[in-house]
Amino acid sequence: MSVDHATVRKIASLARIAASDAEVEAMVPELNTILGFVEQLGEVDTSSVAPMTAVIPNHQRLRDDVVNADPLTGGGVQDKVLANAPAREHGFFGVPKVIE
């Protein structure tokens, strides 16, 4: 892929950047060099490289998903939570249907 003067002017216009003729002239070879480097990256064989999400190995520290039955810190108080609910349905808050 090659960048010409018209393409640089179009990019500058889309980015709302004012570019003089001298600046456009200077940007053409710079952008072509950058695109050349990107094309070189496409030629590298990465089929044997495992995908990664980070440079260093990270592991999520997850806790067990258990119900806390202690009434002071959570869980086991469904009846108390729903005591003042205007409507209950199957152990949950009942709400009116808003989407048909």
C-alpha positions as a Markdown table, in Angstrom:
| # | Residue | x | y | z |
|---|---|---|---|---|
| 1 | Met | 0.0 | 0.0 | 0.0 |
| 2 | Ser | 1.3 | 3.4 | -0.9 |
| 3 | Val | 0.2 | 6.9 | 0.4 |
| 4 | Asp | 0.1 | 9.8 | -2.0 |
| 5 | His | -0.4 | 13.6 | -1.5 |
| 6 | Ala | -4.2 | 13.3 | -1.9 |
| 7 | Thr | -4.4 | 10.6 | 0.7 |
| 8 | Val | -2.4 | 12.6 | 3.2 |
| 9 | Arg | -4.7 | 15.6 | 2.6 |
| 10 | Lys | -7.8 | 13.4 | 3.0 |
| 11 | Ile | -6.5 | 12.1 | 6.3 |
| 12 | Ala | -5.6 | 15.6 | 7.5 |
| 13 | Ser | -9.1 | 16.8 | 6.6 |
| 14 | Leu | -10.8 | 13.9 | 8.4 |
| 15 | Ala | -8.6 | 14.6 | 11.5 |
| 16 | Arg | -9.4 | 18.3 | 11.2 |
| 17 | Ile | -5.6 | 19.1 | 11.0 |
| 18 | Ala | -4.4 | 22.0 | 8.9 |
| 19 | Ala | -1.4 | 20.9 | 6.8 |
| 20 | Ser | 0.6 | 23.1 | 4.6 |
| 21 | Asp | 2.0 | 21.9 | 1.3 |
| 22 | Ala | 5.5 | 21.4 | 2.9 |
| 23 | Glu | 4.0 | 19.4 | 5.7 |
| 24 | Val | 2.1 | 17.2 | 3.3 |
| 25 | Glu | 5.2 | 16.7 | 1.3 |
| 26 | Ala | 7.1 | 15.6 | 4.4 |
| 27 | Met | 4.4 | 13.3 | 5.6 |
| 28 | Val | 4.1 | 11.2 | 2.4 |
| 29 | Pro | 7.5 | 9.4 | 2.8 |
| 30 | Glu | 7.0 | 9.1 | 6.6 |
| 31 | Leu | 3.7 | 7.4 | 6.3 |
| 32 | Asn | 4.9 | 5.1 | 3.5 |
| 33 | Thr | 7.8 | 4.1 | 5.8 |
| 34 | Ile | 5.4 | 3.3 | 8.6 |
| 35 | Leu | 3.2 | 1.3 | 6.3 |
| 36 | Gly | 6.3 | -0.6 | 5.1 |
| 37 | Phe | 7.0 | -1.6 | 8.7 |
| 38 | Val | 3.4 | -2.8 | 9.2 |
| 39 | Glu | 3.7 | -4.9 | 6.1 |
| 40 | Gln | 6.9 | -6.5 | 7.4 |
| 41 | Leu | 5.0 | -7.5 | 10.6 |
| 42 | Gly | 2.4 | -9.2 | 8.5 |
| 43 | Glu | 5.1 | -11.4 | 7.0 |
| 44 | Val | 6.3 | -12.8 | 10.4 |
| 45 | Asp | 5.2 | -16.4 | 11.0 |
| 46 | Thr | 3.4 | -16.5 | 14.3 |
| 47 | Ser | 1.7 | -19.8 | 14.0 |
| 48 | Ser | 3.8 | -21.4 | 16.7 |
| 49 | Val | 3.4 | -18.5 | 19.1 |
| 50 | Ala | 0.7 | -18.9 | 21.8 |
| 51 | Pro | -1.7 | -16.0 | 22.2 |
| 52 | Met | -1.2 | -14.0 | 25.3 |
| 53 | Thr | -3.1 | -11.3 | 27.1 |
| 54 | Ala | -0.1 | -9.8 | 29.1 |
| 55 | Val | 3.6 | -9.8 | 29.0 |
| 56 | Ile | 4.0 | -11.3 | 32.5 |
| 57 | Pro | 2.0 | -14.2 | 33.7 |
| 58 | Asn | -1.1 | -13.1 | 35.7 |
| 59 | His | -3.6 | -15.3 | 37.4 |
| 60 | Gln | -6.9 | -14.1 | 38.7 |
| 61 | Arg | -7.2 | -14.6 | 42.4 |
| 62 | Leu | -10.8 | -15.9 | 42.7 |
| 63 | Arg | -12.5 | -16.9 | 45.9 |
| 64 | Asp | -15.0 | -19.8 | 46.1 |
| 65 | Asp | -18.5 | -18.8 | 45.3 |
| 66 | Val | -20.4 | -19.8 | 48.4 |
| 67 | Val | -23.5 | -18.4 | 50.2 |
| 68 | Asn | -22.6 | -16.7 | 53.4 |
| 69 | Ala | -25.3 | -17.8 | 55.9 |
| 70 | Asp | -24.2 | -15.4 | 58.6 |
| 71 | Pro | -27.2 | -13.0 | 59.0 |
| 72 | Leu | -24.8 | -10.1 | 60.0 |
| 73 | Thr | -22.6 | -10.2 | 56.9 |
| 74 | Gly | -25.0 | -11.6 | 54.2 |
| 75 | Gly | -27.2 | -14.4 | 53.0 |
| 76 | Gly | -30.0 | -16.3 | 54.7 |
| 77 | Val | -32.2 | -13.2 | 55.2 |
| 78 | Gln | -34.5 | -13.5 | 52.1 |
| 79 | Asp | -37.7 | -13.2 | 54.2 |
| 80 | Lys | -36.4 | -10.1 | 55.9 |
| 81 | Val | -35.3 | -8.4 | 52.7 |
| 82 | Leu | -38.7 | -9.1 | 51.0 |
| 83 | Ala | -40.8 | -8.2 | 54.1 |
| 84 | Asn | -41.6 | -4.7 | 52.8 |
| 85 | Ala | -41.7 | -5.5 | 49.1 |
| 86 | Pro | -45.0 | -4.4 | 47.5 |
| 87 | Ala | -45.0 | -7.6 | 45.4 |
| 88 | Arg | -43.2 | -10.9 | 45.6 |
| 89 | Glu | -42.8 | -13.5 | 43.0 |
| 90 | His | -41.1 | -16.8 | 43.6 |
| 91 | Gly | -38.8 | -15.4 | 46.3 |
| 92 | Phe | -37.9 | -12.2 | 44.3 |
| 93 | Phe | -39.1 | -8.7 | 44.0 |
| 94 | Gly | -42.1 | -8.5 | 41.7 |
| 95 | Val | -41.9 | -5.7 | 39.2 |
| 96 | Pro | -44.4 | -4.7 | 36.5 |
| 97 | Lys | -43.6 | -5.7 | 32.9 |
| 98 | Val | -42.2 | -2.8 | 30.9 |
| 99 | Ile | -41.4 | -4.5 | 27.6 |
| 100 | Glu | -44.0 | -6.3 | 25.5 |
